[in-house]
Amino acid sequence: MLKALIFDMDGTLVHSDPLHLRAFVEVLGPKGVVIDDEVYRSRIIGRTNEVIFGGLLPDHSVEEHRDLADEKEAAFRRISSELSPLDGLLGLLAWAQKRDLKIALVTNAPILNAKHMLEVLGLSDAFSVIVTSQDVARGKPDPLPYLTALERLSITADEAIAFEDSPSGMKAAKGAGIYSFGILTGVPAEELKAVGADRTIEDFSARALWDVLEERVAA
């Protein structure tokens, strides 16, 4: 029986990837690093800052990576004040709350970004459990963030549904054994299916999602 919904943040709750790309360009352009759509999709989306900056600037120190990551996240927060929830999200959250389902957030973002984004979206009180990159020893694609969320929710994997927009996040959710929807805000459906997505949807108003939800709550 369904007891919880678990959401990724960027690209899932909100189509924020274009603004993240802008922030990376602002911070890394002066360093001579070219960040375009292909680099963002193949080397940034769904990854932790540690992995991202280590890969893009391998000749820099770990401390420099952290400083640049902080600068990038500050730039993102500065330009992201007018984002809106993905279509259908607010209706889904209201539906879940009426049925006493638990709602969790699992993100590779730092806690400052998570708090900022939830405030911008008007969702500061929507999640009973929040797992960020600072809560776990290993971020996505490792399943540890999702396993941590399941533990904090006091449920098993078969009692949850997860929502992810990146191959990295999908690997993490499926590695934890959770039925997962791929959100098509930035990555083609075939890429998400290749790493285990059970279904793919454009947004939270999709009929395919509601068919599964109605079936699971009736079980």
Backbone bond lengths (Angstrom), bond angles and torsions (degrees), N, CA, C in turn:
res aa  C-N    CA-C-N  psi(-1)  N-CA   C-N-CA  omega(-1)  CA-C   N-CA-C  phi
1 M - - - 1.465 - - 1.526 109.78 -
2 L 1.307 116.08 139.36 1.450 120.91 -178.11 1.529 111.09 -70.77
3 K 1.354 115.84 128.68 1.458 121.14 179.34 1.523 113.47 -123.67
4 A 1.337 117.53 -16.12 1.471 118.56 -175.78 1.516 111.78 -155.77
5 L 1.329 114.16 150.42 1.458 122.78 170.52 1.527 107.36 -115.09
6 I 1.342 116.13 133.74 1.465 120.69 -177.40 1.530 108.49 -122.82
7 F 1.317 116.63 124.85 1.454 122.29 -174.00 1.529 112.13 -115.38
8 D 1.324 115.38 138.23 1.453 120.93 159.85 1.527 106.73 -71.28
9 M 1.329 118.06 171.85 1.460 119.96 -178.66 1.526 112.25 -105.99
10 D 1.326 118.15 -78.47 1.464 121.15 -175.47 1.521 111.06 -64.93
11 G 1.341 115.11 127.04 1.453 120.14 -179.10 1.515 113.28 84.49
12 T 1.324 117.01 -7.07 1.461 121.21 -178.67 1.525 110.44 -118.41
13 L 1.310 117.15 -60.75 1.460 119.38 173.72 1.516 110.68 -69.31
14 V 1.317 116.01 -30.86 1.455 122.16 -171.96 1.523 108.79 -154.21
15 H 1.339 115.48 147.06 1.468 119.83 178.91 1.530 108.55 -84.51
16 S 1.309 115.31 78.55 1.467 122.09 -173.21 1.520 113.60 -99.69
17 D 1.319 118.05 -5.61 1.460 120.12 -174.42 1.532 114.04 -58.39
18 P 1.339 120.13 -39.03 1.469 117.94 178.33 1.531 113.46 -59.33
19 L 1.337 116.39 -33.85 1.457 119.35 179.36 1.527 111.28 -76.04
20 H 1.316 117.35 -35.24 1.466 119.32 173.87 1.521 109.91 -61.94
21 L 1.329 116.97 -42.23 1.466 120.27 178.76 1.530 109.97 -59.86
22 R 1.325 117.15 -44.90 1.472 120.51 178.08 1.525 111.64 -58.63
23 A 1.337 116.04 -41.18 1.463 119.82 -179.44 1.523 111.16 -66.36
24 F 1.326 117.08 -40.43 1.470 120.12 176.81 1.522 110.91 -62.88
25 V 1.336 117.18 -42.37 1.467 121.08 178.73 1.524 110.24 -61.38
26 E 1.322 116.53 -43.26 1.467 120.97 -178.99 1.523 112.07 -60.96
27 V 1.315 116.16 -41.26 1.463 120.41 -174.72 1.532 112.51 -86.28
28 L 1.330 116.76 -39.16 1.468 119.22 -173.81 1.525 113.88 -95.65
29 G 1.343 117.71 -18.44 1.459 119.75 176.94 1.521 112.56 -54.55
30 P 1.342 118.27 -47.76 1.469 119.69 178.32 1.528 113.46 -63.22
31 K 1.324 117.26 -16.72 1.467 120.87 177.66 1.525 111.69 -88.58
32 G 1.343 115.80 1.02 1.455 119.30 179.98 1.508 114.45 83.69
33 V 1.340 117.30 12.06 1.463 121.62 -179.99 1.528 108.49 -95.24
34 V 1.323 116.42 121.98 1.463 121.33 178.78 1.520 109.15 -84.19
35 I 1.335 116.67 121.25 1.462 122.11 177.40 1.524 107.72 -117.49
36 D 1.332 116.24 109.27 1.457 121.06 175.37 1.525 108.93 -122.60
37 D 1.324 116.44 -173.92 1.470 119.75 -176.71 1.528 111.89 -59.36
38 E 1.322 117.02 -40.22 1.460 120.32 -178.12 1.527 111.38 -68.17
39 V 1.321 117.42 -44.06 1.468 120.56 177.30 1.523 109.92 -62.53
40 Y 1.319 116.50 -42.60 1.458 119.40 -179.77 1.529 110.91 -61.31
41 R 1.337 116.18 -45.70 1.458 119.81 -177.02 1.525 111.96 -68.40
42 S 1.329 116.96 -39.83 1.463 120.22 -171.95 1.529 114.28 -90.42
43 R 1.361 117.62 -22.92 1.463 118.80 -172.78 1.528 114.69 -127.08
44 I 1.342 116.30 -3.49 1.462 118.58 -176.10 1.521 112.98 -124.15
45 I 1.315 118.15 -52.13 1.451 121.69 -171.22 1.529 112.16 -55.21
46 G 1.323 115.36 128.23 1.454 121.56 176.00 1.514 115.79 82.21
47 R 1.342 117.79 -2.41 1.459 120.41 -176.27 1.527 111.51 -100.85
48 T 1.310 115.79 160.66 1.461 120.16 175.84 1.530 109.28 -76.45
49 N 1.328 116.27 157.81 1.467 119.66 177.70 1.526 111.58 -61.24
50 E 1.306 116.75 -35.12 1.465 120.41 178.86 1.525 110.76 -57.72
51 V 1.331 116.26 -45.97 1.461 121.30 179.95 1.528 110.63 -71.03
52 I 1.328 116.72 -42.47 1.465 120.97 -177.48 1.522 111.58 -60.34
53 F 1.328 116.39 -55.09 1.461 119.48 -175.24 1.525 111.74 -72.17
54 G 1.322 116.87 -31.80 1.457 119.34 175.81 1.520 111.71 -64.22
55 G 1.339 115.91 -35.76 1.451 119.94 179.69 1.516 113.94 -77.52
56 L 1.338 116.22 -37.22 1.456 120.16 -177.42 1.520 113.23 -81.29
57 L 1.324 116.62 -28.68 1.465 121.32 -178.82 1.529 110.15 -131.36
58 P 1.330 116.87 66.49 1.465 120.18 -174.86 1.530 113.81 -65.93
59 D 1.336 117.34 -18.96 1.459 120.12 -178.68 1.525 112.71 -90.54
60 H 1.328 117.37 2.32 1.462 121.91 177.21 1.522 110.22 -98.23
61 S 1.317 115.81 158.30 1.459 120.60 -179.31 1.522 111.10 -77.33
62 V 1.316 115.72 163.28 1.464 121.57 177.09 1.526 109.99 -59.87
63 E 1.312 116.69 -38.87 1.466 120.22 178.88 1.523 111.02 -63.48
64 E 1.344 116.54 -41.54 1.462 120.01 177.15 1.523 110.85 -64.33
65 H 1.332 116.59 -39.33 1.468 120.14 176.63 1.529 110.16 -58.40
66 R 1.315 117.18 -45.21 1.460 120.80 -178.77 1.522 111.63 -64.64
67 D 1.331 116.65 -41.02 1.465 120.12 179.59 1.529 110.71 -64.33
68 L 1.319 116.37 -42.82 1.455 120.03 179.39 1.523 111.37 -67.70
69 A 1.331 116.44 -37.06 1.465 120.13 177.16 1.526 110.48 -62.89
70 D 1.325 116.38 -42.78 1.470 120.11 177.90 1.529 110.62 -62.52
71 E 1.338 116.04 -40.41 1.464 120.59 179.44 1.534 110.65 -65.12
72 K 1.313 115.10 -41.80 1.470 119.09 179.18 1.514 111.13 -64.15
73 E 1.334 117.79 -45.44 1.469 120.48 -178.34 1.527 110.77 -64.93
74 A 1.319 117.26 -36.20 1.467 120.16 176.67 1.526 110.27 -64.78
75 A 1.329 116.74 -39.86 1.462 120.71 177.50 1.521 110.71 -63.53
76 F 1.322 116.32 -41.89 1.465 119.98 178.48 1.527 111.41 -61.93
77 R 1.318 116.50 -46.28 1.462 119.02 -179.48 1.530 111.09 -61.51
78 R 1.322 116.15 -34.16 1.470 120.29 -179.03 1.517 112.05 -65.78
79 I 1.326 118.51 -33.70 1.472 121.06 -173.58 1.529 113.25 -103.58
80 S 1.332 117.93 4.80 1.472 119.54 -171.86 1.523 114.00 -111.18
81 S 1.317 117.22 26.31 1.462 119.70 -172.76 1.524 114.23 -80.06
82 E 1.334 118.42 -7.30 1.457 119.60 -175.99 1.530 112.66 -119.95
83 L 1.302 117.80 23.04 1.462 121.09 178.22 1.528 110.87 -74.16
84 S 1.336 115.98 154.27 1.461 122.07 179.86 1.526 109.86 -125.15
85 P 1.333 117.73 152.68 1.468 120.24 178.70 1.526 111.57 -60.30
86 L 1.325 115.70 150.12 1.455 120.86 176.44 1.525 109.41 -60.92
87 D 1.327 117.07 147.48 1.459 121.48 -177.51 1.532 111.11 -53.01
88 G 1.316 115.60 132.01 1.454 121.80 176.82 1.506 115.29 88.37
89 L 1.341 117.75 -11.59 1.463 120.00 -175.47 1.529 112.16 -63.60
90 L 1.318 117.25 -48.18 1.465 119.17 -176.59 1.524 110.93 -63.07
91 G 1.319 117.34 -37.28 1.455 120.47 176.56 1.515 112.11 -65.10
92 L 1.323 116.47 -39.49 1.466 120.61 178.41 1.524 110.79 -65.60
93 L 1.323 117.56 -43.58 1.460 120.44 179.77 1.524 110.80 -63.76
94 A 1.328 117.51 -40.78 1.471 120.49 178.26 1.523 110.62 -64.17
95 W 1.324 116.14 -41.63 1.481 121.38 177.18 1.525 110.34 -59.76
96 A 1.323 116.81 -45.30 1.466 121.30 -179.03 1.523 111.55 -64.58
97 Q 1.311 116.42 -42.45 1.467 120.36 -178.70 1.525 111.52 -64.47
98 K 1.326 117.59 -37.84 1.463 121.28 178.44 1.522 111.58 -63.82
99 R 1.317 116.41 -26.64 1.462 121.40 -178.74 1.524 112.26 -100.90
100 D 1.314 116.01 12.60 1.465 122.46 177.49 1.527 112.83 58.52
101 L 1.327 116.49 30.80 1.454 119.70 174.02 1.527 109.16 -78.89
102 K 1.311 116.55 143.53 1.453 121.03 175.32 1.524 108.90 -78.65
103 I 1.327 116.08 149.41 1.462 121.34 -178.00 1.522 108.65 -129.28
104 A 1.334 116.36 126.72 1.463 120.97 -176.37 1.521 110.86 -128.55
105 L 1.322 115.06 156.37 1.457 123.21 176.17 1.519 108.59 -119.57
106 V 1.333 116.75 131.20 1.465 122.41 177.19 1.521 107.66 -129.98
107 T 1.322 116.90 113.34 1.459 120.92 -173.76 1.519 111.98 -139.51
108 N 1.323 115.44 148.81 1.462 120.89 172.70 1.521 111.86 -81.86
109 A 1.330 116.93 -3.64 1.461 120.50 -179.92 1.529 110.46 -73.05
110 P 1.331 117.25 156.49 1.475 120.32 174.03 1.526 110.29 -72.00
111 I 1.319 116.22 162.32 1.451 121.44 -174.95 1.526 112.41 -61.10
112 L 1.339 118.87 -36.18 1.460 120.30 179.06 1.519 111.39 -61.04
113 N 1.335 117.32 -41.24 1.457 120.31 177.70 1.522 111.37 -66.65
114 A 1.327 116.36 -41.50 1.463 119.65 -179.55 1.526 110.75 -61.54
115 K 1.320 116.83 -47.09 1.467 120.25 179.49 1.514 111.03 -62.91
116 H 1.344 116.70 -43.52 1.455 120.87 179.59 1.526 110.81 -61.22
117 M 1.338 116.38 -47.82 1.462 120.09 -176.51 1.524 111.57 -64.12
118 L 1.318 116.82 -43.26 1.463 119.41 -179.81 1.522 111.02 -64.50
119 E 1.316 116.43 -36.36 1.470 119.73 177.12 1.525 110.70 -66.02
120 V 1.334 117.03 -44.72 1.468 121.33 179.18 1.524 110.68 -59.76
121 L 1.324 116.50 -39.09 1.463 121.35 -177.22 1.527 113.11 -83.87
122 G 1.329 117.37 -5.49 1.455 120.50 -177.55 1.516 113.16 74.06
123 L 1.332 116.72 29.64 1.465 121.64 -174.07 1.533 112.37 -120.78
124 S 1.305 117.08 23.45 1.469 119.83 -175.29 1.520 113.22 -58.58
125 D 1.333 117.66 -29.21 1.466 120.80 -176.83 1.526 112.68 -106.95
126 A 1.326 117.37 11.96 1.462 119.93 -172.09 1.529 114.00 -82.68
127 F 1.340 117.00 -22.03 1.468 119.89 -170.57 1.521 111.51 -112.15
128 S 1.331 115.75 125.22 1.463 120.20 179.22 1.515 111.59 -79.55
129 V 1.329 117.07 -22.51 1.466 122.79 178.36 1.519 108.54 -135.08
130 I 1.327 116.50 132.99 1.469 122.02 176.07 1.528 107.91 -129.84
131 V 1.322 115.99 123.74 1.463 122.24 177.27 1.526 107.53 -118.29
132 T 1.327 117.34 117.12 1.462 122.31 178.85 1.525 110.10 -111.42
133 S 1.325 115.16 179.49 1.464 120.07 -179.93 1.523 112.00 -62.34
134 Q 1.329 116.64 -22.50 1.464 120.32 -177.61 1.537 112.88 -86.19
135 D 1.326 116.28 -3.58 1.465 120.56 -178.64 1.517 113.54 -96.55
136 V 1.323 117.02 -11.14 1.458 120.11 -173.52 1.526 110.82 -133.41
137 A 1.314 115.41 155.24 1.468 120.58 -179.84 1.528 111.66 -74.91
138 R 1.336 116.52 -26.75 1.471 121.08 -178.56 1.531 108.64 -135.13
139 G 1.318 116.28 129.11 1.453 120.46 177.81 1.521 112.03 -87.70
140 K 1.324 115.55 -179.91 1.462 120.69 174.10 1.530 108.77 -59.18
141 P 1.324 118.82 142.05 1.465 129.71 17.63 1.521 115.87 -84.70
142 D 1.312 118.76 1.77 1.457 119.88 174.00 1.529 108.70 -62.67
143 P 1.318 119.01 141.17 1.469 120.89 179.77 1.515 114.63 -72.96
144 L 1.335 117.89 -6.13 1.465 120.47 -174.87 1.529 113.72 -53.19
145 P 1.346 120.80 -42.72 1.468 118.30 179.13 1.525 113.07 -58.92
146 Y 1.328 117.03 -39.85 1.465 119.80 178.77 1.520 111.88 -72.89
147 L 1.312 116.58 -38.46 1.467 119.45 176.52 1.525 110.40 -62.50
148 T 1.317 116.20 -37.31 1.466 121.08 177.12 1.522 110.73 -64.21
149 A 1.326 116.73 -42.83 1.467 120.52 178.20 1.528 111.17 -62.98
150 L 1.326 116.78 -43.84 1.469 119.65 178.85 1.528 110.69 -59.85
151 E 1.321 116.04 -41.78 1.464 120.30 179.28 1.529 110.94 -63.28
152 R 1.328 116.50 -44.67 1.465 119.67 -178.85 1.524 112.10 -69.62
153 L 1.319 116.50 -28.14 1.463 120.82 177.01 1.520 112.28 -81.35
154 S 1.328 116.73 -13.11 1.475 122.94 -177.43 1.523 111.40 60.12
155 I 1.345 115.51 45.58 1.455 121.00 177.91 1.526 108.84 -134.27
156 T 1.338 115.43 170.65 1.457 121.60 175.01 1.527 109.10 -101.86
157 A 1.319 116.02 165.80 1.464 120.89 -175.67 1.526 112.25 -59.30
158 D 1.327 117.68 -36.73 1.463 119.26 -177.41 1.522 113.10 -75.93
159 E 1.327 117.09 0.70 1.460 120.95 176.88 1.536 112.21 -103.38
160 A 1.336 115.98 10.52 1.464 120.42 -176.61 1.526 111.22 -130.40
161 I 1.325 114.86 160.35 1.460 123.34 168.43 1.529 106.71 -128.21
162 A 1.331 116.21 136.45 1.469 120.94 -179.15 1.524 110.30 -113.63
163 F 1.339 114.65 156.29 1.461 121.87 179.02 1.520 108.41 -130.81
164 E 1.332 116.41 123.98 1.457 122.56 -176.03 1.523 110.60 -140.71
165 D 1.333 116.51 151.22 1.462 120.17 179.75 1.521 113.50 -114.86
166 S 1.323 119.35 -6.47 1.467 121.41 -175.19 1.524 111.23 -123.35
167 P 1.330 117.62 153.49 1.466 119.90 174.89 1.523 111.93 -57.71
168 S 1.328 117.73 -40.21 1.456 121.24 179.06 1.523 111.23 -59.61
169 G 1.326 116.22 -48.34 1.461 119.78 179.77 1.507 112.48 -66.63
170 M 1.339 116.15 -38.34 1.464 119.14 179.75 1.523 110.77 -65.03
171 K 1.324 117.36 -39.91 1.467 120.09 176.55 1.529 110.43 -59.39
172 A 1.317 116.41 -39.73 1.459 120.22 -179.51 1.521 111.23 -66.06
173 A 1.320 116.71 -47.21 1.468 120.62 -178.49 1.528 111.20 -64.11
174 K 1.325 116.57 -45.21 1.457 119.63 -179.91 1.521 111.37 -71.01
175 G 1.336 117.16 -31.56 1.456 120.13 175.71 1.516 112.04 -63.69
176 A 1.340 116.05 -26.50 1.465 120.87 176.43 1.517 111.85 -87.13
177 G 1.343 117.17 -1.68 1.460 121.21 175.46 1.519 115.19 84.83
178 I 1.339 117.68 21.81 1.460 121.57 -174.01 1.529 111.12 -99.21
179 Y 1.333 116.64 136.72 1.463 121.79 172.22 1.523 107.24 -62.37
180 S 1.350 117.44 128.58 1.461 119.38 -168.47 1.523 113.19 -136.19
181 F 1.336 114.13 138.25 1.454 122.38 173.35 1.524 109.28 -99.69
182 G 1.319 116.36 135.27 1.452 121.37 172.79 1.517 109.68 -92.80
183 I 1.324 116.97 127.81 1.452 122.96 -179.82 1.529 108.56 -96.06
184 L 1.329 116.62 124.64 1.461 121.02 -169.82 1.532 112.44 -92.27
185 T 1.321 115.95 60.73 1.461 120.02 177.40 1.519 112.79 -95.12
186 G 1.322 118.13 -15.94 1.457 118.75 -176.35 1.513 115.89 -152.60
187 V 1.329 117.19 -17.70 1.461 121.52 -175.72 1.528 108.75 -124.77
188 P 1.339 118.74 136.86 1.464 121.10 179.72 1.525 112.59 -60.02
189 A 1.315 115.91 151.57 1.462 122.04 -177.62 1.524 111.78 -56.49
190 E 1.334 116.63 -39.60 1.461 118.92 -176.39 1.526 112.21 -63.88
191 E 1.334 117.34 -31.64 1.467 119.56 178.51 1.522 111.41 -70.30
192 L 1.317 116.87 -38.73 1.465 119.82 178.65 1.531 110.91 -71.88
193 K 1.316 116.51 -38.19 1.464 119.50 177.37 1.521 111.12 -66.04
194 A 1.332 116.59 -33.64 1.464 120.64 -178.80 1.526 112.05 -64.31
195 V 1.334 117.25 -24.71 1.466 119.98 179.67 1.532 111.29 -106.85
196 G 1.344 116.44 14.67 1.460 118.59 168.09 1.503 118.24 116.41
197 A 1.331 119.74 -2.04 1.467 119.88 -178.17 1.524 110.50 -54.41
198 D 1.324 116.51 131.30 1.463 120.53 179.26 1.524 110.84 -75.56
199 R 1.319 116.78 -38.15 1.459 123.33 175.53 1.529 108.24 -144.17
200 T 1.317 116.94 159.09 1.463 120.72 171.80 1.523 108.43 -125.51
201 I 1.338 116.20 143.51 1.461 121.95 -177.82 1.528 109.62 -141.16
202 E 1.331 115.81 153.92 1.459 120.37 178.52 1.525 111.60 -74.81
203 D 1.330 115.85 -39.60 1.459 121.19 179.76 1.528 108.37 -160.98
204 F 1.314 116.79 -172.82 1.464 120.76 -171.74 1.531 113.96 -84.04
205 S 1.315 117.02 4.22 1.462 119.96 174.44 1.528 111.68 -94.27
206 A 1.326 117.64 -1.42 1.465 122.11 -174.60 1.523 112.04 -62.61
207 R 1.322 116.18 135.57 1.464 121.55 179.38 1.523 111.32 -60.73
208 A 1.323 117.16 -36.00 1.468 120.49 -179.31 1.519 111.33 -59.58
209 L 1.332 117.20 -35.59 1.463 120.95 177.64 1.514 110.57 -67.62
210 W 1.313 116.59 -48.52 1.457 120.03 -175.09 1.523 112.50 -68.22
211 D 1.321 117.76 -29.80 1.468 120.20 174.33 1.525 110.03 -61.16
212 V 1.329 116.81 -44.28 1.472 120.97 -179.85 1.532 110.45 -68.00
213 L 1.318 116.99 -44.47 1.475 120.24 -179.62 1.520 111.66 -59.73
214 E 1.311 116.61 -46.68 1.468 120.19 -178.54 1.513 111.33 -63.67
215 E 1.335 115.70 -36.70 1.462 119.85 177.87 1.517 111.33 -67.76
216 R 1.328 116.69 -41.96 1.466 120.22 -176.37 1.536 112.51 -71.44
217 V 1.314 118.32 -37.55 1.471 119.02 -179.95 1.510 111.41 -74.08
218 A 1.321 116.70 -20.61 1.469 120.19 179.41 1.520 112.34 -87.81
219 A 1.330 115.72 -9.38 1.484 119.66 -176.10 1.533 111.16 -68.26
